[in-house]
Amino acid sequence: MSLGDDGYGSGGDQHVTRTRLPEGEIDPYAPPRRGGGRGGRAGRSSSRSLMTVVGVVVLLIAAIAFANRGGGSGSGGSESGGDGGKGARSEATAPSGVKPVDGKTGGIASGFAHSEQGAQSAAANFAVALGGDGMFKASSRHAIVDATHTPDVAAGLKGDLDKAYSADFLKNVGLQPDGSAPKGLTFVSRSVPVGSKTTAYSNDDATVEVWCTGLVGLAGEGSTKPVAQTWFTVTEKLRWVNDDWKIVSSSQKQGPTPVGGDDRASGAAEISNAVSGYGGFTYAR
């Protein structure tokens, strides 16, 4: 496939999220059909709580409390300390003309361009990694944190997350103490970026918002935490360190959430097969 066929060989200098070919890796993020709680089924608030947990490590502690009480209104969100989106601009979807990244660190895209486009690409890929099921096992969680955060932030964050992802918390999510799913069930945690925008940018620092949809839950017969969808926005403060963009801090809030459709919900087997059969993506501007 040529660059032109891939959507990167033409176009101007517009900043737009582009999707690369599947790479066989699990994507991330999570649940409930709608985020509102109006007219929802009994399991929706619980699923939404799980999704909140999956998203952004900075909000993990609050999310755990959310999950432990089995639900919540889901209103509002934690601020990233940024500019609240003031001065942000949106761009129409179009090819950027910039070739996607080729590098990988621990299975996560790396080697992003030292530009606004590169910062947005990094933020989208990091949102995917931090919302994945790898965050629920210590070894893979440490690798993800190291690959996505600045070294000084990663050092302290790994210990904090180990405490947060306790056996009690994993049990509440429906997982075994080691983060694995119960026999006969498939744990799903994927986030899928829908779009991104830069709200602040300088040569070595950037703040990027990534609008995502996500899936989270346990797929399989008899699951009490079925896989559901949610919508949220991740805000990441990035810094140019060692010739790449890395996270300094991040936060998450719910929405924007579209009106739910009338699609038929798939059965447990169909969802399980889809999870194992469809890999993830690398996102690039």
N, C-alpha and C positions, 0 to 999 in steps of 0.2 A: 504494500500500500504506500502511495506517495504521500508527501507532506500535505499536498493539496487535498488528497482524498480524505485525510485525517482531520481536515478542518484547520490546519495550522499554516498552510502555505500561502494564504491570501488574507486580505483584510488589512485594516489600519491598526492604529495603536490603541484600540478600544480594549478595556479590561473586562474579560468575561470568563467565567468558569467553563472549562472544557473537560470532557471526560475521555480518558484513555481506555484502551482495551482491557477486558477483565484479566486479572492476574492470579486467580485462584485463591485469593486470600479473603478471609471473612471481613466484611465491611463494618459496621457497627450501628447501633442505637435502637431505640425502643418504642414502646407500646401504645396504649388505649386507642380505641377507635376514634374517639374525639376527646379533646382535652377538657371539655366543659363540665361534665357531670350532670348535664340536663338530659333526662330521659335515658340515661345510660343503664347498662346491665350491671349486675351486682359485682362482677369482677373487674370492671373498668378502672375504678379508682386505685385498686391495688396494682394493676398493671402500669398505670401511669406513674405511680410512686416508684416502681422498679426502674422505669425509664429515666426518671429524674436522677436516680442513683448512678446510672450508667454514664451519663453525659460528661460532666466536667469535674475534674478532680478537686478543684477549689471548693466546689459546693457539695462534696461528698458527705461531709459530716451532717450538714443540714438534711441532705437527701436520706441519709440513714434514719434519722428521726422521722422523716416523712414516711419511709417504708415501714418502720416499726409500728407505726400507729395504723397502718393498713389503709391509708388513703389521705385525702387532703383536698383543699379547694383548688390547688395548683395555680393560684393567682399570683401575679407578680414574679419577681426574680431578683437574683443578687446582682448588684452592679459591679462592673469591672474597674471602676475608678477612672473610666475614660471620659470622653467628651459627650457621652450620651447620644452620639450620632449627629451632633451639630456639625454642619458643614459637609456632611457626607453626600456623595453623589451616586446616583445609580447609572448603570450603563446598559444599553440594550445588548442582548445576546448576539455575539458575532465572533468570528475567528480573530484571534489576537495577532497571529503571525509569529508568535513565539513558540519555539519547539518545546515540548514537555520535558520534564526532568528525566534523566536516565539513571541516576544513582539511587541506591537503596541502603538504608542503615537498619539492620534488624528487621528486614521485611517492610520497612516504612520508607516512602519516597524521601529523598534527600538531594542535596545539591541544587537548591532553588536559586533562581536568579536574584542578584542584589538589586531589586527594583520593587516597585509597588505590586506589579504582577506576580513577582516571585513570592512576596509576602502573602498575597491572597492564596496562591497555590499551596504554600506551606500550611496556612491556617486550615484550609479545607482538608488536607491530608491528615493533619494532626487531629482534627475533630473526628475523623473516621477511626483513627487508631485508638483514641481515648474512649471512644464509645463502643469498642469491640469486646468480645467475650474474653480476649486475652487479659483484660484488666482484672479478671476474677481469679487468676492463678498467680501466685507470688513471682515465679521465675519470669513468666512472660510480662507481667506487670512492670517489674523492674526494668526489663529491656525496653518496653514502650516508653516509660518515663525518661530513661536515659537518652533515647532517640529523639524525643520531642521537646525536652526542656534544656535550659542552660545548665551547665554542670553544677553551679552553686545551688540552683533551685532543686535540681534532681536529687542531690545528696540528702537533703532533709525531707523531701517529699516522699521518698520511698518508705522511710520508716513510719511516717504518719499514715500512709495508705495501708501499710501492713496492719496497723492497729485498727484502721477503719474497716477493712475487709476481714473482720473477725469471723470465727466459726458461727457465732450467733447471727451475725448479719447474713452470711451466706445461707444459713438455714432458713432465714426469713425470706430470702429470695427464692428458695426452693432448691438450693444446691447442696452438695456434700461439703464437708469441712475443707477438702482440698480444692474446691471450686468446680468440681465435675458435676455433671447432671445425674440424677437418679437413673437407674437401669431402665431402659425402654423409653426414655425421654431425651429430647435434644434441646439444649439451651441456646437461645437466640438472643444476640445483642449486636445490633448493627445501626450505624448512623450513615445517612446518605445526604451529603450537601446538595442543596437546591440552588443556592446562589451565595455570593459573598460581596462585601464592599469594604473599602478602607475608610476608616473614620479619622485616622491620624497617620501621618507618615513623615519621617525624616530619613536621613541617610542610614542610620543604624537602628532606628526604632520604628515600629508600626503597630497600629491597633486595627484589627480586622474583625468584622462580624460575619459569621457564617450561619446562614439560615438552613436548617436541616429537618429532615423527617427521619423517623427511626422506628425500629422494631425491637421488642424485648419480650421475653417470656419463655415458657417451656412448651415445646411442641411434642405431642404424643398422646396416645390414648390415656385418659384418666387424669390429664394435667389439670390442676386447679389454678394455674397461672398461665392461661393461654396467651399465645403471641398476639400482641396488639400494636397499634401504631400511635405515634405521638409526633408533635411538631415543636421545635424549640430553636432558639438562636444562641449560638456560642460566641462570646467575645474573647478574643485572644490578644494579649499584649506580647509582641514579638521583639526580639533583639538580634542583631546581626553578630554572631559569635562563631569564631573559627570557620569563616567563609560559608556560613549558612544561617538561615533563620531558625530560632529556637524560642520556645515559650518562656516568658517571665512570670506571667500570671494569666488566669482565665476565669471566666464565669459563664453562667447560663441562665436564660429565662425562657419561659414558655411562649410558644407562638412565633410568628403569626400562624394561625390555624385555619385552614379552609373548611368549608362546609363538607361534612362527610357524605360520601356517595352511597349509592344503593347496591354496590357490588356484593355478590354472594360471598360469604365467608367460606374459605376452603377448610376441608377436613384436616385432622391432625396429621395423617399420613402425607397428604399433599404438601403441607407446610414443611414437614421434616425433609421430604425429598427435595424441596426447593432450596432449603438451607444448605444441604450437602451438595446440591447440583449446580448452584450458581455462585461463582466467586465474586470477589470485590473489584473495586476500581482504583486507579490512581487519578487524582484530580489535578489539573494544571490550567493556568491562565494562558 
